[in-house]
Amino acid sequence: MDINKELLLLFDDPLFVNVKVPAKPLTADDRMVEKLLAINAFVRDNDREPWAMGSFEEKKLARSLKALRESGNESLKDWDEFHLL
């Protein structure tokens, strides 16, 4: 029997129905991009930058924006939709 057919038969077994490939762990750069995308979404929805005196979520975004600006990470420019950095 062909190895590909054997593998297909093996993985069609009900035992393997819930087996999934583990997700790749996020890197520090991935987390920074996610934060910037969340900030972009806030700016898009509210037509302004997040304020440190707003709601709890808005405060978190304001702190993240401040930290991203201070980091000076040039690789984030591709995701900086509103030129916040």
Buried (B, 14 or more C-beta within 10 A) or exposed (E): EEEEEEEEEEEEEEEEEEEEEEEEEEEEEEEBBEBBEBBBEBBEEEEEBBEEEBEEEBBBBBEBBEEBEEEEBEEBEEBEEEEBB
